[in-house]
Amino acid sequence: MIDFKKYEIWFATGSQHLYGPDTLRQVDDDSEKIVRGLNTSGNIPIKIVFKPVLTTPDAVTSLCRAANSSPECIGLITWMHTFSPAKMWIAGLKILNKPFVHLHTQFNRDLPWDTIDMDFMNLNQSAHGDREFGFLASRMGKRRKVVVGHWKDATVQKSIAVWSRAAAAWADMQSARFARFGDNMREVAVTEGDKVEAQLRFGYSVNGYGVGDLVKLVNAVSEKDVDGLIVEYEKKYTISPEAMKGAPKHGNLRDGARIELGLRAFLEQGGFKGFTTTFEDLHGLKQLPGISVQRLMAEGYGFGAEGDWKTAALVRAMKVMSEGLNGGTSFMEDYTYHLDPAGMNVLGAHMLEVCESISENKPRLEIHPLTIGGREDPPRLVFNVAAGPAINASIVDMGNRFRLIVNEIEVVPPAKPLPKLPVARAVWKPKPNFEVAAASWIHAGGAHHTGFSKALTPEYMEDFAEIAGMEYLLIDGSTRLLDFKKELRWNELYYQTGRGI
C-alpha cells in the first residue's frame, strides 16, 4: 500500500542570462547529467525529474506554481550552478508549498589545475551562487535541508535519499484519513490532542467510528474467507498447539481471522491509512484485535492503541519512510524496566499490537487470555526483536505546537528466556544511558506509546520534523541532561513568541 513509483522530485537549477547562451546550454547539460547520475545511483528511491535551467523570476514562479499543483511532485532539489541572483526566487519561494532540499555541490569534483581559466570560474560558481540562494532562503525563513558535497559521493546521495523518504511521508500524510474506533482511553492525558490543529498542521484527518460499524463488516465475513486466511496463517507462522484445527482454541483463531478480514475491509472501503482501537470499547467484538493489528501494520498501516491517533499517524509516516529498508517499523510502548546497576534496560511490548516486521525470526502464533477488556482469548504473534541499533519516537501535543522526541537505542537480547510472557517484545539500552535518556524523555513530556524502528535513523525523523515545521528533540549518545533542559527552555521561549520568531 506504499508506492514510491507515483512520486517524483523536481531538480531546479538556477543561473542567469549574464553568461550567454553557450554557458546556459552547458548548465542545462550538466544538470541533466547530475539528474541521470542520481537516478542511476541506486541510492535514491524517488525518481528525480530534470527541469530546464531557471534564469528569470517568472520562470522560478512558474516552476513553483507547477510543483504546488502537481500530485506527483513531492518536493524540489535546488542547486545554483553559476551565480544566480536570489531575488528572482522570492515570488516563487513565497508561494511554494512543497518541501525542498538545497544541494550545495558543483558539477566537477576536482579543479583542473593546469587549464583553469575565468570561463571555467564563471561557469562553476556554486560556491558563490549557493551562498546567495542560502541567504535568501534564510532571510525568508524557509525550512529546508542543506546537503553538502559532490553529487557522485554516496554519502551525499544517501542524505538526499533520507530527505526524499521524509518528503514522501509528508506527501502521504496530506489528506490521509485515520479511523478511531471508540474514544481515547479514559482519563489518559498524553494520547489526547487537538485533531483540528493536527489537520491544519499536518494535513491528515482523524474521525471516530462506532465499533458497531466495524462489527457489521466482521459479521459479514464468510467462512470460506476465514478458511483461506487460516491457510495463510499456517504457511507464514508457527502455530501453537492450542490454535490448531480441532484444538480447544481454534475457534478463537477463526474469530481473530474474521476480525482481520472485517477490519481490512473497513480500512480499504474508507481509504484509511491508519487506525486506533481501545480495549474500553469492544462492544460486539469477541476479542481485542491482536493478530489483525500486527498484520495490518506489516502491510503499512499506522496504528495507535487506546485511541492514540497521533502515534497512529506517526507510525504510518515512519512506515512510509522505511518502505523497502531492512529492519522493520512498529507501534511500541516502554512497558517495564530492568534496573540492575550493572546494566539498566527497557522491556518494550504492548498487550498484543507489535508489528511482525521487527521480528527476529519466524513469529509463533499463540492464543492466551487477556486480562484487560473482558473478552475472549485473542490470538497474537509472539517473537523477540533482533539485537542492533534502533530508534524510539514520540509525538506529543504541547498546546501551542507538536513536539517530536527521538531516542537512539540499542536493542539487546533478553538476558533470559521469557517463557511466560506471551507477547512480542524488545529489550533495549537507551542512549546515552538509562538515567539520562529516561529523565530527558520525561522532561520533554514524551509519551509511553512510540513509533519504533530498526530501519530508520534520527536523520529521517529530523528531516520529517523540518518539513512538518515541528519541534524536534534528539536524545542520543552525546545528550547531557543539563544541556537538554536548557534546550527545552530555549524552545519554550521560541514557541511562546507565536509559532516561532
N, C-alpha and C positions, 0 to 999 in steps of 0.2 A: 504493500500500500504506500510505500515511499519510493518515488520515481524521480531521480535526478535528471533523466533524459528530457523532461519537459522544461527544464530551466536553462538559462544562458546568462553569461556575464559579458557586458559590452566593454571593449577596450577603446578608451578615448585618449588620443594623443593631441597635445597642444603644441602649436607653433605660431608663426605669423608670416605675413607676406613680405616682410623686410628682406628676407634672404633670397627671394626669387623662385621661379617655378622649378628649376632644377633641384634646388635644395628641398623643396616641398615634396617633389616626387621621391626623393631619397628618404625623406621622413616617412612617407606612406609605405614605401617598400620595406624599410627597416621595421616599422611597426607590424606589418603583416608577417614578417619573418619571426618576430617575437611571439605573436599570437600562435603561429603554427608550431613553434618550439614548445610553448606552454601546453598546447593541446596534445602534442605527441609525447610529452614527457612521461605520461602515465601517473603523474603525481597529483593532478588536479581533477576532481570528479565532475566538475561542471564545465560544459562547453563554453569556450571564450570566443566571442564574435568580434572580428575586426570592424572598426568604424573609420571612415576616412578622416584624415587629419583635420583638426579644428583650428581655424585661423581668425574667426570673427565672433563678436558677441552673439550675432544672430545664429550662427552655426552651433555654438555651445548651447544656447537656449533651446533651439530646435531639437538637439540631441537629448537634452534633459527632459523636455516635454514628451518626446517619443518614449524614453525609458520609463517615465511615470505611467504611461498608458499601455505599455507592453506587459501582458501577463507572463510572458516567458522571461523577460529581463528581471533578474533579482538583484542587480547592482552593477556598478561600474568599476573598472580599473582605470585610474587616471595616471598619465605619465607625460612629462614635458620633455620632448626630445631636444628641442632648441630652447632658446629663451622665449617664453610665451607670456606676454603681458597679462597679469592675472585679473585686471579689471574687466576683461572680456568674459570672465567666468561668473561675475556677480549675479547677473539676472538668472542664469541657468542654475547656479547653486541655490539661489533663493527659493526656486520652485521645486528643486529636486527632492523627491520623497523616497528615493531608493538609496540604500547604503552604498558607500564607495570605499575602495582601498586605494591609497596613494602609493604607487610603485616608484620608489626612488632608485632608478637604475640608469644604465646607458647601454646603447647598442653594443659597442665594443667593450670587451673586458679590459684589454691592455692598451696602453698608449703606444702608438707607432713611433718610437723614439727617433728613428732615423729619418722619417718622412713627415712628421707632424708639421703642419703649417696653419695659417689663420683660417683657411677654408675648413680644415678639419675642426678647428676650435669653434668656429661659428655653428657648424652642424651639430656637434656633440656637446651641448650646453646643459645637460640635465642637472649638473651641479649648480647651475645658475637658475635655470627655469623652474626646477622643482622647489627651490627655496622661495622663489616669487609666488608660486602656487600655494606653497605651505603657509606663507604669511597670510594670504587672502583667506584660506580656509580657516585658519586660526582666528583671524580678525572677524570672520562671520560666525565663529563658534560652531563650525561644522564638525560633528563627530565622524571620525574615520580611523582606519588603521593605516599606519605607515610601515611599509616593508622596504628594507634597505639591502642592496646587494645586487650582484649581477644576475640577470634573469635566467641564465642557464644553471645557476647553482641550485642543487637540490634543496638546500635549506630555505632559499627564497621561494622556490616553487611550493614547498610544503607549508610555508607560512601563508602563502596565498590560498592553498588548499584548505587550511584551517578556517580562514576567513570565509571562503566560499561555502563551506558547510554551515557556518553560522548564518550567513546570508540566506541559505536555503531554508534553514529552520525558521528564520524571520518571515520569509515569504510564505512558508507553510502555515505559519501562525495567523496570517491575515485572513480574516473571515472564517477561521476554524471554529468548529462547534464542539462543545463538551457537554455531555449529558450527566446530570446529577440525580441519581436515584435516591430519593429521600433528601434529608437536610444534613446540616453539619452535626457531628456528634455533640450531644447536649452539654452545654457549659464549657466547651473547649474553646480557647481563645485563638491560638496560633493558626488554626485551619480556617478561621473566618477571614473576611476581607471584603473589599469593595469591588464587586463584579462590574459595576458601571465604569469605575476608574480603570479596571483591567482592560475592558473593551476599548476605552479611549486610548490607553497607552499601548496595548499590545495587538489589538485588532481581533481578538477571539471573543466569542460569546459563551456564557455558561447559563444554562437553563435547567430548571428542575422538572423531573418527571415522576409521576407516581409509580411505585413498584408494580401496581396493577397493570400499567401499560406494558411492562416487561413480562409480567406473568401471562398475559394473553398470548404473546408470541411463544413463550416457553411451553404452554399447554397445547399449542397448535403443532408442535414438532412431532413428526411421525416416528413410529417405532423403527421403520426402515432406516431413517436418517440416523437415529440413535445407534442402530446396529453398525452402520457404516463408520461412525465416529469411534465406536468401541474398537473396531478393527484397526483404525489408525492409532489409537492408544496402544494397542497390543504390539504394533510394529515399532513404535517410537520409544516406548518406555518399558522398564522392568516392572511388571505388575506384581504387587504383593499378593500373597495367598488369599487374604480376606476379600479382595476385589475381583477375583477370577470368577468365571461363569460357574454357577452352582454353589458358590460360597455365600455365606450369610450377608455380606456387604455388597454383593454385586449389584443389587438394586440401587444402592446409594451411588455407585459409579454411573449407572444409567441415568439417574436423576441429575448428576453433575454434568453429564454429556448433554442432556436435554437443556439444562440451563445455558451451557455454552452455545448451543445452536440458536436458542432464542435470543440470547444476548448479542450474538454476532448479527443476527437478522435485524435486531433493533438498531444497532450501530450503523449497519450498511444502509438500511432504509432511510435513516435520518442524516446520513453523510457526516457522522461524528468522527472525530479524531482521538477522542479520549472520553473517559467517564469516571465517575466515582460511585462507590456503594457505601452503605453503613450497616453494621450489624444491629442497629437500633430500629431498622425499618426493613423487615423481610417478609411482610405480610403476603401470603400466597406462594412464597418460595419454600421449598423443603429444606434448603441449605443456604448458608452464606456462600456466595460464589467463590470458589477457590481455584481449581484447575482451569476453569474458564478464564479467569482473570490472568493467570500465569501465561496461558497460551495466547490470549489476545495481545498481551504486552509483547510477546515474542514476535508477533506479526507487525508491531509498530504502534499500537495504540498506547496513548498515555493513560496512566491510572493514578488515582489517589484514594486512599482508604478514609473511611469515616467522613465522607463529604469534602475531602481536601482537594478542591478544584485547582488551586494554584499549583500543587505538586503534580496533578494530572497533566496540566499544561506544560510544566517544566519537563516531566518525563517524556512527553511527546517531542518537545524541542530537542532533547538530548538523544532521543531515538533517531530523529532526522539527521542530526549532526554525526551520529555514529554509524549511519547506514553503510554497510559494506566493510566496516572496520572489524578487526578482531577484538574480542573481549566481552562484548555484551553490555547492556544497559538495563536498569531495573528500578522500580519503586523499592524503597528500603526504609528501615527505621532503626535508629540506635535503640536497642532493646534493653540490654543489661551489660554489666561490666565484670571484668576480671581485674581486681585491684591488687595483685601481687606486686610489691615494690620492685621485684626483680624484672618485671615486665607487665605493664598495665595495658590491657586490650579491651576492645569493644566487641560485643557479640551483636551483630546486626541480623534482623529477621523481621517477620511480621506473622500475624496469625496464620495466613495462607498465601498471601499475594506477593510472591517474589518471582521475577521473570526467569524462565528457564534459559535465557540467552547467556546468563552468567554462570551456568552450572559447570562444575569441574569435569564431571563425567556424565554418562547416561543417567538421567533422573529416574528415581524409583517412584512409582505411583502407589500411594498408600491411602488408607481410609482410617481416620481416628476421630474420636469425639472432639468437639469444640465446645468448651465450657461457656463461651460468650455467644449470645444471640438466640439461645433457646430453640435451636433447630436440629435436624438430624445430622449425623456424622458426615462431613464433606470429604470428597477425595481431594488430594493435593499432591504436588510433585515435591519430593524430598531430595535435597542434594547439598553438598558443600560447594563453596566458591573457591576457585583455584587461587593459589598464592600469587602475589605480584602487585604492582602499583595500580592505584585506582583513585577516584575522587568521589566525594560526597558533596552534593549541592542542595541548598535550601533557598526557597524564595519566600519572603515574608512581606506583609503589608505594614509599613511603619506609620501609616496615617497620611503622611504628605509625600510618600514615594514608596516604590517597591525596592526591596533590597535583596541582592543575590549574594549568598555566602557560600564559599567553596573551601573545602578542606582536602588537602592532599593526604592520602592514606596509603598504607602498605598492608595488603591482605596477607594473613599468615595462616598456616594450617592450624586447626584446633589442637590444643595440647593433648587432648584425649578424645576418643570416640564419643559421640553423643547419642547413645542408643535409645534414649527415652525422649528425645526432642524431635518430634515428627513434623518438622517444617524445614524449608530451605533456609540456609544460614551462611553468614560470612563472619569471620573473625579478622579484625584489623587493628593495626597500630596507627593512630593518628599522628601526623607530623605537626610541630616538631617533636612533641611528646604528648602523652595523655593529658597532663595537668594544664599545659599552656593551650592545647587545642580545645579542650572542653571549656576552660574558662573563657577563651576568646569567643567560642561559639555562643556561649550563654550571654556574654556581654553584648554580642551582636544581635541577640534575640532569635538565633537560629532555631528552626523547628525540629521536632523529633522525626518527622517524615522528610525523606530526602529523595533526590534522584542520584542513583549510584551507578558509576560507570567504570569499567575496566578498559574501555575503548577510547575515552576522551581524556584530555589533559586540561589544566586550568586555562591554557591559551584559548581553547574553544569557548569556554564559558566567559572569559574576558571579552572576546570578540563579540559574542552574542549580547552581553550586557552593554557594550559600547553602542552596538546597533540599536538596541532597545531603549537606550537612554536610562538605564538602570544603575543604581548604586551597586558597586562591586567590591566585595571584601574577600581577600585571599588569606587563608591560614595555611602556611607551608613550612618547610624546614627552617626558614630564616625568621619566622614570626617571633617577636618579643612582645609579651603581654603589655608592658608599659607603652610601647610604640603603637600597638593595636588599639589600646584605649584612647590614645591621643588621636589616632585616625578617626575613630568613631566620633570624637568631639569635633574635630575639624569638619567632618562630613555633615554633622548636625548643623553647624553654623552655615555651611554652604547651602544646604537644602532649606533651612529656615528663611533664607533671604528670598525665597519664592522660586522654586523649581530651578535653582542654580543661579549663579551670578552672571 
